[in-house]
Amino acid sequence: MPLAMTDAPDAKKALVVEDEMLFRLEVRDLLEAKGYAVVEAGNAAQALERLDGTVTLMITDVRMPGTMDGLALAREVTRRRSDVAVVVVSAQVTPRPEALPGHVPFVERPFIESRFHAAIDRAVSARTESR
């Protein structure tokens, strides 16, 4: 499973956490079209390793291999880095609102591109306002 990073000078940086390569590639393409450089991870442990000071957005699936699912990862990232906008996605699980950290939107897959972009915009705005 290749884990890629796209370099774009002065770009915003997004971390995509998804074990399904085709979905990860789809999300990467959408984010690159919005001007993000993208780092990919196949599970929560890899995501936490790649969560450096330059990441401004994380998109995570709920279900993935390992000891931490996407909801726990979203909670951990918002605890560690309150400046990172987080969006949770899933085709299989619709989390209860109280399972999501505050200001973290959920997008059901398959998603309409406009809803995905709107969720990103909401998450980024919420993080910008909380600083």
Accessible surface in RSA format (square Angstrom, percent):
REM  Atomic radii and reference values for relative SASA: ProtOr
REM  Chains: A
REM  Algorithm: Lee & Richards
REM  Probe-radius: 1.40
REM  Slices: 20
REM RES _ NUM      All-atoms   Total-Side   Main-Chain    Non-polar    All polar
REM                ABS   REL    ABS   REL    ABS   REL    ABS   REL    ABS   REL
RES MET A   1   132.91  68.8  65.69  43.5  67.22 160.0  68.45  58.2  64.46  85.4
RES PRO A   2    87.31  63.6  74.17  67.6  13.13  47.7  85.45  70.6   1.85  11.5
RES LEU A   3    53.79  30.0  18.41  13.2  35.38  88.9  18.95  13.3  34.84  93.8
RES ALA A   4    37.21  34.2  28.72  44.3   8.50  19.3  35.94  50.6   1.27   3.4
RES MET A   5    99.49  51.5  70.89  46.9  28.59  68.1  45.18  38.4  54.30  71.9
RES THR A   6    47.41  33.7  43.25  43.8   4.16   9.9  39.79  53.5   7.62  11.5
RES ASP A   7   116.96  81.9  88.60  88.2  28.35  67.0  36.53  86.0  80.42  80.2
RES ALA A   8    43.75  40.2  32.66  50.4  11.09  25.2  33.29  46.9  10.46  27.7
RES PRO A   9   128.39  93.6 101.07  92.1  27.32  99.3 113.11  93.4  15.28  95.0
RES ASP A  10   157.75 110.5 108.85 108.3  48.90 115.6  42.91 101.0 114.83 114.5
RES ALA A  11    32.82  30.2   3.36   5.2  29.46  67.0   9.91  14.0  22.90  60.7
RES LYS A  12    98.13  47.9  92.29  56.6   5.84  13.9  66.94  60.2  31.20  33.2
RES LYS A  13    24.49  11.9  24.09  14.8   0.39   0.9   9.66   8.7  14.83  15.8
RES ALA A  14     0.00   0.0   0.00   0.0   0.00   0.0   0.00   0.0   0.00   0.0
RES LEU A  15     0.26   0.1   0.26   0.2   0.00   0.0   0.26   0.2   0.00   0.0
RES VAL A  16     1.04   0.7   1.04   0.9   0.00   0.0   1.04   0.9   0.00   0.0
RES VAL A  17     0.74   0.5   0.00   0.0   0.74   1.8   0.00   0.0   0.74   2.0
RES GLU A  18     0.95   0.5   0.95   0.7   0.00   0.0   0.95   1.8   0.00   0.0
RES ASP A  19    49.05  34.4  34.89  34.7  14.16  33.5   4.00   9.4  45.05  44.9
RES GLU A  20    82.10  47.1  76.62  58.0   5.48  13.1  33.33  64.5  48.77  39.8
RES MET A  21    81.15  42.0  74.68  49.4   6.48  15.4  61.75  52.5  19.41  25.7
RES LEU A  22   149.04  83.0 142.39 101.9   6.65  16.7 142.73 100.2   6.31  17.0
RES PHE A  23    17.13   8.6  13.03   8.1   4.10  10.7  15.59   9.5   1.54   4.4
RES ARG A  24     0.23   0.1   0.23   0.1   0.00   0.0   0.00   0.0   0.23   0.1
RES LEU A  25    54.96  30.6  54.87  39.3   0.09   0.2  54.96  38.6   0.00   0.0
RES GLU A  26    84.72  48.6  77.74  58.8   6.99  16.6  34.26  66.3  50.46  41.2
RES VAL A  27     0.00   0.0   0.00   0.0   0.00   0.0   0.00   0.0   0.00   0.0
RES ARG A  28    51.29  21.5  51.29  26.1   0.00   0.0   1.63   2.2  49.66  30.1
RES ASP A  29    80.92  56.7  74.78  74.4   6.14  14.5  26.98  63.5  53.94  53.8
RES LEU A  30    23.05  12.8  23.02  16.5   0.03   0.1  23.05  16.2   0.00   0.0
RES LEU A  31     0.00   0.0   0.00   0.0   0.00   0.0   0.00   0.0   0.00   0.0
RES GLU A  32    58.61  33.6  41.39  31.3  17.21  41.0  19.11  37.0  39.50  32.2
RES ALA A  33    90.51  83.2  45.35  70.0  45.17 102.8  58.46  82.3  32.06  84.9
RES LYS A  34    61.13  29.8  42.57  26.1  18.56  44.2  29.63  26.7  31.50  33.6
RES GLY A  35    39.55  48.8   0.00   N/A  39.55  48.8  33.69  92.5   5.85  13.1
RES TYR A  36    11.19   5.2   7.04   4.0   4.15  10.8   0.15   0.1  11.04  13.6
RES ALA A  37     6.36   5.8   6.36   9.8   0.00   0.0   6.36   9.0   0.00   0.0
RES VAL A  38     0.01   0.0   0.00   0.0   0.01   0.0   0.00   0.0   0.01   0.0
RES VAL A  39    10.62   7.0  10.62   9.6   0.00   0.0  10.62   9.2   0.00   0.0
RES GLU A  40     2.41   1.4   1.99   1.5   0.42   1.0   0.00   0.0   2.41   2.0
RES ALA A  41     0.00   0.0   0.00   0.0   0.00   0.0   0.00   0.0   0.00   0.0
RES GLY A  42     0.46   0.6   0.00   N/A   0.46   0.6   0.11   0.3   0.35   0.8
RES ASN A  43    35.47  24.5  35.47  34.3   0.00   0.0   1.91   4.6  33.55  32.4
RES ALA A  44     3.47   3.2   2.88   4.4   0.59   1.3   2.88   4.1   0.59   1.6
RES ALA A  45    65.95  60.6  56.07  86.5   9.88  22.5  61.20  86.2   4.76  12.6
RES GLN A  46    45.05  25.2  45.02  32.9   0.03   0.1  11.95  25.4  33.10  25.1
RES ALA A  47     0.41   0.4   0.24   0.4   0.17   0.4   0.39   0.5   0.02   0.1
RES LEU A  48    35.20  19.6  24.33  17.4  10.87  27.3  24.93  17.5  10.27  27.6
RES GLU A  49   141.99  81.5 103.44  78.3  38.55  91.8  47.77  92.4  94.21  76.9
RES ARG A  50    71.83  30.2  63.23  32.2   8.60  20.5  23.49  32.1  48.34  29.3
RES LEU A  51    23.27  13.0   2.99   2.1  20.28  51.0   3.08   2.2  20.18  54.3
RES ASP A  52    64.85  45.4  56.06  55.8   8.79  20.8  40.75  95.9  24.09  24.0
RES GLY A  53    68.39  84.3   0.00   N/A  68.39  84.3  32.55  89.3  35.84  80.3
RES THR A  54    81.12  57.7  70.46  71.4  10.66  25.4  76.56 102.8   4.56   6.9
RES VAL A  55     0.03   0.0   0.00   0.0   0.03   0.1   0.00   0.0   0.03   0.1
RES THR A  56    58.93  41.9  55.51  56.3   3.42   8.1  54.44  73.1   4.49   6.8
RES LEU A  57     0.12   0.1   0.12   0.1   0.00   0.0   0.12   0.1   0.00   0.0
RES MET A  58     0.00   0.0   0.00   0.0   0.00   0.0   0.00   0.0   0.00   0.0
RES ILE A  59     1.60   0.9   1.47   1.1   0.13   0.3   1.47   1.1   0.13   0.3
RES THR A  60     0.00   0.0   0.00   0.0   0.00   0.0   0.00   0.0   0.00   0.0
RES ASP A  61     8.06   5.6   7.57   7.5   0.50   1.2   0.03   0.1   8.04   8.0
RES VAL A  62     4.65   3.1   4.65   4.2   0.00   0.0   4.65   4.0   0.00   0.0
RES ARG A  63   134.59  56.5 129.93  66.2   4.67  11.1  41.47  56.7  93.12  56.4
RES MET A  64    22.52  11.7   0.00   0.0  22.52  53.6   5.85   5.0  16.67  22.1
RES PRO A  65    70.81  51.6  57.82  52.7  12.99  47.2  69.78  57.6   1.03   6.4
RES GLY A  66    67.85  83.7   0.00   N/A  67.85  83.7  33.13  90.9  34.71  77.7
RES THR A  67   154.56 109.9 110.54 112.1  44.03 104.9  89.32 120.0  65.25  98.6
RES MET A  68    54.39  28.2  50.67  33.5   3.71   8.8  53.25  45.3   1.14   1.5
RES ASP A  69    59.38  41.6  53.30  53.1   6.08  14.4  20.97  49.3  38.42  38.3
RES GLY A  70     0.00   0.0   0.00   N/A   0.00   0.0   0.00   0.0   0.00   0.0
RES LEU A  71    20.55  11.4  20.55  14.7   0.00   0.0  20.55  14.4   0.00   0.0
RES ALA A  72    27.82  25.6  25.07  38.7   2.75   6.3  25.57  36.0   2.26   6.0
RES LEU A  73     0.00   0.0   0.00   0.0   0.00   0.0   0.00   0.0   0.00   0.0
RES ALA A  74     0.00   0.0   0.00   0.0   0.00   0.0   0.00   0.0   0.00   0.0
RES ARG A  75   112.43  47.2 107.36  54.7   5.07  12.1  53.96  73.7  58.47  35.4
RES GLU A  76    32.97  18.9  30.79  23.3   2.18   5.2   7.74  15.0  25.23  20.6
RES VAL A  77     0.63   0.4   0.63   0.6   0.00   0.0   0.63   0.5   0.00   0.0
RES THR A  78    21.74  15.5  13.18  13.4   8.56  20.4   7.54  10.1  14.21  21.5
RES ARG A  79   173.25  72.7 140.17  71.5  33.07  78.7  77.54 106.0  95.70  58.0
RES ARG A  80   122.30  51.4  89.26  45.5  33.04  78.7  31.24  42.7  91.06  55.2
RES ARG A  81    41.78  17.5  39.52  20.1   2.26   5.4  33.87  46.3   7.92   4.8
RES SER A  82    70.82  59.8  66.30  88.5   4.52  10.4  31.23  66.5  39.59  55.5
RES ASP A  83    50.34  35.3  47.14  46.9   3.20   7.6  17.16  40.4  33.18  33.1
RES VAL A  84     0.00   0.0   0.00   0.0   0.00   0.0   0.00   0.0   0.00   0.0
RES ALA A  85     1.33   1.2   1.27   2.0   0.07   0.2   1.33   1.9   0.00   0.0
RES VAL A  86     0.84   0.6   0.00   0.0   0.84   2.0   0.00   0.0   0.84   2.3
RES VAL A  87     0.00   0.0   0.00   0.0   0.00   0.0   0.00   0.0   0.00   0.0
RES VAL A  88     0.00   0.0   0.00   0.0   0.00   0.0   0.00   0.0   0.00   0.0
RES VAL A  89     0.46   0.3   0.46   0.4   0.00   0.0   0.46   0.4   0.00   0.0
RES SER A  90     1.92   1.6   1.42   1.9   0.50   1.2   0.00   0.0   1.92   2.7
RES ALA A  91    53.19  48.9  23.62  36.5  29.57  67.3  24.54  34.6  28.65  75.9
RES GLN A  92   123.02  68.8  86.00  62.9  37.01  88.1  35.07  74.6  87.95  66.7
RES VAL A  93    37.84  24.9  32.00  29.0   5.84  14.1  36.28  31.5   1.56   4.2
RES THR A  94    97.23  69.2  70.51  71.5  26.72  63.7  54.71  73.5  42.51  64.3
RES PRO A  95    14.31  10.4   0.00   0.0  14.31  52.0   5.31   4.4   9.00  55.9
RES ARG A  96   154.21  64.7 149.33  76.1   4.88  11.6  62.71  85.7  91.51  55.5
RES PRO A  97   110.70  80.7  99.36  90.6  11.34  41.2 101.63  83.9   9.07  56.4
RES GLU A  98   127.50  73.2  91.41  69.2  36.09  85.9  64.28 124.3  63.23  51.6
RES ALA A  99    18.75  17.2  10.45  16.1   8.29  18.9  18.22  25.7   0.53   1.4
RES LEU A 100    27.95  15.6  15.93  11.4  12.01  30.2  16.54  11.6  11.40  30.7
RES PRO A 101    22.81  16.6   9.13   8.3  13.68  49.7  20.46  16.9   2.35  14.6
RES GLY A 102    54.49  67.2   0.00   N/A  54.49  67.2  37.57 103.1  16.92  37.9
RES HIS A 103   124.81  68.2  98.45  68.4  26.37  67.4  69.79  71.9  55.03  64.0
RES VAL A 104     9.17   6.0   0.15   0.1   9.02  21.7   0.68   0.6   8.49  23.0
RES PRO A 105    16.87  12.3   6.17   5.6  10.69  38.9  16.57  13.7   0.30   1.9
RES PHE A 106    44.96  22.5  22.47  13.9  22.49  58.5  22.47  13.6  22.49  64.4
RES VAL A 107     9.54   6.3   6.62   6.0   2.91   7.0   9.54   8.3   0.00   0.0
RES GLU A 108   107.29  61.6  98.57  74.6   8.72  20.8  23.63  45.7  83.66  68.3
RES ARG A 109    32.35  13.6  27.65  14.1   4.70  11.2   1.02   1.4  31.33  19.0
RES PRO A 110   136.51  99.5 111.89 102.0  24.62  89.5 117.76  97.2  18.75 116.6
RES PHE A 111    29.07  14.5   3.63   2.2  25.45  66.2   7.35   4.5  21.72  62.2
RES ILE A 112    99.57  56.7  94.39  70.3   5.18  12.5  99.04  71.3   0.53   1.4
RES GLU A 113    93.69  53.8  88.56  67.0   5.13  12.2  26.05  50.4  67.64  55.2
RES SER A 114    77.01  65.1  64.29  85.8  12.72  29.3  53.73 114.4  23.28  32.6
RES ARG A 115   156.37  65.7 152.41  77.7   3.97   9.4  44.48  60.8 111.90  67.8
RES PHE A 116     0.00   0.0   0.00   0.0   0.00   0.0   0.00   0.0   0.00   0.0
RES HIS A 117    33.75  18.4  33.75  23.5   0.00   0.0  27.93  28.8   5.82   6.8
RES ALA A 118    42.74  39.3  37.00  57.1   5.74  13.1  41.53  58.5   1.21   3.2
RES ALA A 119     0.06   0.1   0.06   0.1   0.00   0.0   0.06   0.1   0.00   0.0
RES ILE A 120     0.85   0.5   0.85   0.6   0.00   0.0   0.85   0.6   0.00   0.0
RES ASP A 121    72.19  50.6  69.06  68.7   3.13   7.4  28.46  67.0  43.73  43.6
RES ARG A 122   130.83  54.9 122.86  62.6   7.97  19.0  74.23 101.4  56.60  34.3
RES ALA A 123     0.90   0.8   0.52   0.8   0.39   0.9   0.80   1.1   0.10   0.3
RES VAL A 124    54.21  35.7  53.64  48.6   0.58   1.4  53.99  46.9   0.22   0.6
RES SER A 125    53.96  45.6  49.62  66.2   4.34  10.0  22.57  48.1  31.40  44.0
RES ALA A 126    15.23  14.0   9.50  14.7   5.73  13.0  13.08  18.4   2.15   5.7
RES ARG A 127    20.00   8.4  20.00  10.2   0.00   0.0   2.82   3.9  17.18  10.4
RES THR A 128    81.82  58.2  72.62  73.6   9.20  21.9  61.94  83.2  19.88  30.1
RES GLU A 129   142.54  81.8 110.13  83.3  32.40  77.1  51.10  98.8  91.43  74.7
RES SER A 130    68.68  58.0  27.19  36.3  41.50  95.6  36.70  78.1  31.98  44.8
RES ARG A 131   189.83  79.7 125.30  63.9  64.53 153.6  80.75 110.4 109.08  66.1
END  Absolute sums over single chains surface
CHAIN  1 A     6658.4       5143.1       1515.2       3641.8       3016.6
END  Absolute sums over all chains
TOTAL          6658.4       5143.1       1515.2       3641.8       3016.6
